[in-house]
Amino acid sequence: MTTTPPAAPTTVAFHVQAVISFAVSLVAVGLAVAYLPADPWVRAFLALAVLYVVTSAFTLAKCVRDRQESAGVISRVDQARLDRLLAEHDPFKVDA
């Protein structure tokens, strides 16, 4: 009976790196849009587009995570059913 080990959780260092990377990239794009030599309405449009991309990225990441988690639950349920069937199976049982 083999089971797959659970996925290793991310380390604190990786989490901090991801948060810092996200913050730096968002600040960099925000500064680039703010100092863009263009009319204010063009800068506002680009700032709104950046916010839309950020919220869409979070939504996509959540959907991917939810799909992976649900696939893992289904896999565990199937594995539990198979384990139960194998445990209940008696190869030496003689049916009369």
Z-matrix of the N, CA and C atoms (Angstrom, degrees):
N
C 1 1.433
C 2 1.528 1 107.44
N 3 1.312 2 116.28 1 109.47
C 4 1.451 3 120.55 2 179.64
C 5 1.518 4 108.98 3 -110.92
N 6 1.288 5 113.58 4 136.12
C 7 1.468 6 119.26 5 175.33
C 8 1.515 7 107.50 6 -123.43
N 9 1.298 8 114.86 7 149.24
C 10 1.459 9 118.94 8 178.94
C 11 1.514 10 108.99 9 -79.87
N 12 1.322 11 117.27 10 137.11
C 13 1.464 12 119.03 11 178.91
C 14 1.517 13 110.11 12 -69.24
N 15 1.317 14 116.94 13 149.70
C 16 1.473 15 118.96 14 178.80
C 17 1.525 16 110.13 15 -65.69
N 18 1.305 17 114.65 16 151.76
C 19 1.462 18 120.22 17 179.15
C 20 1.525 19 109.50 18 -63.44
N 21 1.317 20 115.07 19 138.95
C 22 1.460 21 119.37 20 179.89
C 23 1.524 22 109.54 21 -68.76
N 24 1.316 23 117.16 22 132.96
C 25 1.467 24 119.20 23 178.04
C 26 1.527 25 109.76 24 -68.02
N 27 1.300 26 115.44 25 155.27
C 28 1.460 27 118.82 26 179.35
C 29 1.519 28 109.43 27 -69.06
N 30 1.313 29 114.88 28 149.09
C 31 1.458 30 119.66 29 179.40
C 32 1.525 31 109.80 30 -78.70
N 33 1.302 32 115.55 31 163.95
C 34 1.467 33 120.71 32 178.88
C 35 1.529 34 109.77 33 -64.04
N 36 1.335 35 116.29 34 -39.30
C 37 1.466 36 119.90 35 -179.38
C 38 1.528 37 111.08 36 -62.51
N 39 1.337 38 116.87 37 -41.43
C 40 1.462 39 119.91 38 178.79
C 41 1.520 40 110.71 39 -65.34
N 42 1.326 41 116.89 40 -40.76
C 43 1.465 42 120.72 41 179.31
C 44 1.535 43 110.31 42 -63.28
N 45 1.322 44 116.80 43 -45.02
C 46 1.467 45 120.48 44 178.88
C 47 1.523 46 110.42 45 -62.65
N 48 1.334 47 116.70 46 -42.16
C 49 1.468 48 120.47 47 178.81
C 50 1.528 49 110.90 48 -61.32
N 51 1.316 50 117.24 49 -42.04
C 52 1.461 51 120.59 50 179.69
C 53 1.523 52 111.42 51 -64.71
N 54 1.322 53 116.97 52 -42.77
C 55 1.470 54 120.60 53 179.92
C 56 1.527 55 110.52 54 -65.34
N 57 1.331 56 116.87 55 -44.86
C 58 1.467 57 120.38 56 179.62
C 59 1.526 58 110.76 57 -64.20
N 60 1.320 59 116.86 58 -42.11
C 61 1.462 60 120.57 59 179.09
C 62 1.524 61 111.11 60 -61.61
N 63 1.326 62 116.30 61 -43.48
C 64 1.454 63 119.97 62 178.49
C 65 1.525 64 110.79 63 -63.21
N 66 1.327 65 117.17 64 -45.02
C 67 1.460 66 120.77 65 -178.91
C 68 1.529 67 111.42 66 -63.24
N 69 1.329 68 117.22 67 -43.79
C 70 1.466 69 120.68 68 179.96
C 71 1.525 70 110.62 69 -63.30
N 72 1.326 71 116.79 70 -44.04
C 73 1.472 72 119.06 71 -178.87
C 74 1.532 73 111.16 72 -65.75
N 75 1.330 74 116.82 73 -40.14
C 76 1.464 75 119.68 74 179.98
C 77 1.529 76 110.92 75 -67.19
N 78 1.324 77 117.49 76 -40.94
C 79 1.466 78 120.87 77 177.76
C 80 1.528 79 110.33 78 -65.71
N 81 1.320 80 117.23 79 -41.33
C 82 1.466 81 120.54 80 -179.72
C 83 1.528 82 111.28 81 -62.37
N 84 1.312 83 116.63 82 -44.62
C 85 1.464 84 119.25 83 178.86
C 86 1.527 85 110.03 84 -67.72
N 87 1.324 86 116.73 85 -38.99
C 88 1.466 87 119.68 86 178.07
C 89 1.521 88 112.05 87 -61.60
N 90 1.326 89 116.98 88 -43.45
C 91 1.465 90 120.16 89 177.58
C 92 1.530 91 111.46 90 -66.51
N 93 1.324 92 115.69 91 -39.17
C 94 1.467 93 118.61 92 179.03
C 95 1.524 94 110.97 93 -62.82
N 96 1.317 95 116.94 94 -41.54
C 97 1.468 96 120.05 95 178.58
C 98 1.525 97 110.16 96 -69.11
N 99 1.325 98 117.80 97 -39.08
C 100 1.468 99 121.03 98 -178.20
C 101 1.525 100 111.86 99 -66.04
N 102 1.313 101 117.07 100 -38.11
C 103 1.468 102 120.40 101 -177.38
C 104 1.526 103 113.40 102 -97.94
N 105 1.306 104 116.75 103 11.77
C 106 1.459 105 120.96 104 177.78
C 107 1.528 106 109.51 105 -66.72
N 108 1.334 107 117.14 106 130.82
C 109 1.475 108 118.02 107 179.50
C 110 1.539 109 110.26 108 -77.40
N 111 1.311 110 114.69 109 79.33
C 112 1.466 111 120.21 110 -179.33
C 113 1.525 112 108.31 111 -149.40
N 114 1.308 113 114.80 112 171.85
C 115 1.462 114 120.28 113 178.69
C 116 1.535 115 109.84 114 -64.29
N 117 1.328 116 116.26 115 155.10
C 118 1.473 117 119.00 116 -179.65
C 119 1.523 118 113.35 117 -59.97
N 120 1.323 119 118.41 118 -34.68
C 121 1.458 120 119.25 119 -178.94
C 122 1.522 121 110.55 120 -69.40
N 123 1.328 122 119.20 121 -30.64
C 124 1.469 123 121.70 122 176.39
C 125 1.532 124 108.94 123 -69.06
N 126 1.332 125 117.03 124 -43.90
C 127 1.464 126 120.37 125 177.86
C 128 1.525 127 111.11 126 -62.99
N 129 1.325 128 116.63 127 -40.41
C 130 1.466 129 120.22 128 178.50
C 131 1.529 130 110.86 129 -63.85
N 132 1.336 131 116.10 130 -41.12
C 133 1.463 132 119.81 131 178.08
C 134 1.524 133 110.69 132 -62.28
N 135 1.332 134 117.66 133 -44.21
C 136 1.461 135 120.86 134 179.43
C 137 1.531 136 111.43 135 -66.76
N 138 1.321 137 117.35 136 -37.76
C 139 1.464 138 120.05 137 177.27
C 140 1.526 139 110.64 138 -64.04
N 141 1.320 140 116.65 139 -40.99
C 142 1.463 141 120.48 140 177.03
C 143 1.522 142 110.88 141 -64.71
N 144 1.325 143 117.08 142 -38.30
C 145 1.459 144 120.97 143 177.89
C 146 1.529 145 110.92 144 -64.40
N 147 1.331 146 117.25 145 -40.06
C 148 1.469 147 120.59 146 177.76
C 149 1.529 148 110.01 147 -63.73
N 150 1.315 149 117.95 148 -44.03
C 151 1.463 150 120.59 149 177.78
C 152 1.528 151 111.67 150 -61.38
N 153 1.328 152 116.70 151 -38.48
C 154 1.455 153 120.89 152 178.32
C 155 1.532 154 110.67 153 -64.67
N 156 1.323 155 116.75 154 -42.46
C 157 1.466 156 120.63 155 178.86
C 158 1.531 157 110.49 156 -63.90
N 159 1.319 158 116.95 157 -41.76
C 160 1.466 159 120.41 158 -179.29
C 161 1.527 160 110.72 159 -64.41
N 162 1.329 161 117.54 160 -47.41
C 163 1.463 162 119.31 161 179.92
C 164 1.518 163 111.72 162 -66.19
N 165 1.325 164 117.67 163 -35.26
C 166 1.463 165 120.82 164 176.85
C 167 1.522 166 111.15 165 -66.40
N 168 1.327 167 117.08 166 -37.54
C 169 1.465 168 120.77 167 178.30
C 170 1.528 169 110.79 168 -64.93
N 171 1.332 170 116.80 169 -42.17
C 172 1.465 171 119.79 170 177.33
C 173 1.524 172 110.99 171 -63.68
N 174 1.318 173 117.31 172 -42.22
C 175 1.458 174 120.89 173 179.32
C 176 1.525 175 111.21 174 -63.83
N 177 1.322 176 117.16 175 -43.82
C 178 1.461 177 120.64 176 178.21
C 179 1.524 178 111.17 177 -62.73
N 180 1.326 179 117.17 178 -43.42
C 181 1.463 180 120.29 179 178.99
C 182 1.524 181 111.05 180 -61.60
N 183 1.326 182 117.29 181 -39.83
C 184 1.464 183 121.03 182 178.51
C 185 1.525 184 110.76 183 -65.87
N 186 1.325 185 117.52 184 -42.20
C 187 1.468 186 120.55 185 179.20
C 188 1.530 187 111.48 186 -63.79
N 189 1.317 188 116.71 187 -42.51
C 190 1.469 189 120.30 188 178.47
C 191 1.522 190 110.13 189 -63.89
N 192 1.333 191 117.24 190 -43.99
C 193 1.464 192 120.89 191 178.37
C 194 1.524 193 111.57 192 -61.56
N 195 1.331 194 117.20 193 -44.30
C 196 1.460 195 120.82 194 -180.00
C 197 1.524 196 111.11 195 -63.37
N 198 1.323 197 117.50 196 -40.26
C 199 1.466 198 120.44 197 179.31
C 200 1.528 199 110.86 198 -65.61
N 201 1.334 200 117.02 199 -41.21
C 202 1.467 201 119.92 200 178.39
C 203 1.521 202 111.21 201 -65.66
N 204 1.323 203 117.10 202 -41.06
C 205 1.460 204 120.00 203 178.88
C 206 1.519 205 111.55 204 -64.61
N 207 1.332 206 117.82 205 -41.74
C 208 1.461 207 119.97 206 179.85
C 209 1.523 208 111.08 207 -67.93
N 210 1.329 209 117.40 208 -35.54
C 211 1.464 210 120.16 209 176.46
C 212 1.522 211 109.97 210 -65.73
N 213 1.319 212 117.25 211 -36.76
C 214 1.464 213 120.59 212 178.20
C 215 1.515 214 111.60 213 -66.66
N 216 1.325 215 117.62 214 -39.40
C 217 1.464 216 121.25 215 178.71
C 218 1.520 217 110.01 216 -65.05
N 219 1.321 218 117.34 217 -44.71
C 220 1.465 219 121.17 218 179.56
C 221 1.525 220 110.03 219 -62.46
N 222 1.318 221 116.72 220 -41.24
C 223 1.455 222 120.76 221 179.03
C 224 1.524 223 111.06 222 -63.35
N 225 1.331 224 117.35 223 -41.24
C 226 1.467 225 120.47 224 179.49
C 227 1.521 226 111.26 225 -66.97
N 228 1.328 227 117.42 226 -37.85
C 229 1.457 228 120.39 227 178.72
C 230 1.528 229 109.60 228 -65.39
N 231 1.332 230 116.94 229 -44.82
C 232 1.464 231 120.25 230 177.95
C 233 1.524 232 110.97 231 -61.66
N 234 1.323 233 117.65 232 -41.01
C 235 1.459 234 121.41 233 179.14
C 236 1.523 235 110.64 234 -64.72
N 237 1.330 236 117.37 235 -39.62
C 238 1.465 237 120.82 236 178.92
C 239 1.526 238 110.71 237 -65.16
N 240 1.319 239 117.37 238 -40.40
C 241 1.467 240 120.45 239 177.33
C 242 1.521 241 111.10 240 -62.82
N 243 1.319 242 116.40 241 -44.52
C 244 1.457 243 120.46 242 178.73
C 245 1.520 244 110.99 243 -63.59
N 246 1.317 245 117.80 244 -42.45
C 247 1.461 246 121.40 245 177.90
C 248 1.525 247 111.04 246 -61.07
N 249 1.320 248 117.06 247 -41.96
C 250 1.461 249 120.49 248 178.98
C 251 1.516 250 111.35 249 -64.38
N 252 1.337 251 117.03 250 -43.92
C 253 1.464 252 120.08 251 178.57
C 254 1.525 253 111.36 252 -62.18
N 255 1.310 254 116.93 253 -41.62
C 256 1.461 255 119.95 254 179.02
C 257 1.523 256 111.69 255 -67.41
N 258 1.332 257 116.83 256 -36.31
C 259 1.464 258 119.99 257 179.40
C 260 1.521 259 111.29 258 -69.46
N 261 1.325 260 117.51 259 -34.63
C 262 1.461 261 121.07 260 -178.84
C 263 1.522 262 112.86 261 -82.78
N 264 1.307 263 117.84 262 -15.10
C 265 1.463 264 120.91 263 -177.04
C 266 1.527 265 110.44 264 -75.90
N 267 1.311 266 115.49 265 128.81
C 268 1.459 267 121.30 266 177.48
C 269 1.522 268 107.71 267 -117.33
N 270 1.345 269 118.13 268 105.56
C 271 1.465 270 120.00 269 -175.83
C 272 1.536 271 112.25 270 -69.78
N 273 1.323 272 118.07 271 -15.97
C 274 1.448 273 120.55 272 -177.96
C 275 1.533 274 112.72 273 -98.52
N 276 1.319 275 115.78 274 3.29
C 277 1.468 276 119.68 275 -179.86
C 278 1.512 277 108.80 276 -72.88
N 279 1.339 278 116.45 277 132.65
C 280 1.458 279 122.22 278 179.79
C 281 1.523 280 107.96 279 -107.31
N 282 1.328 281 114.96 280 121.68
C 283 1.468 282 119.27 281 177.70
C 284 1.524 283 108.00 282 -84.74
N 285 1.305 284 115.42 283 135.25
C 286 1.473 285 119.33 284 -178.85
C 287 1.496 286 111.73 285 -95.01
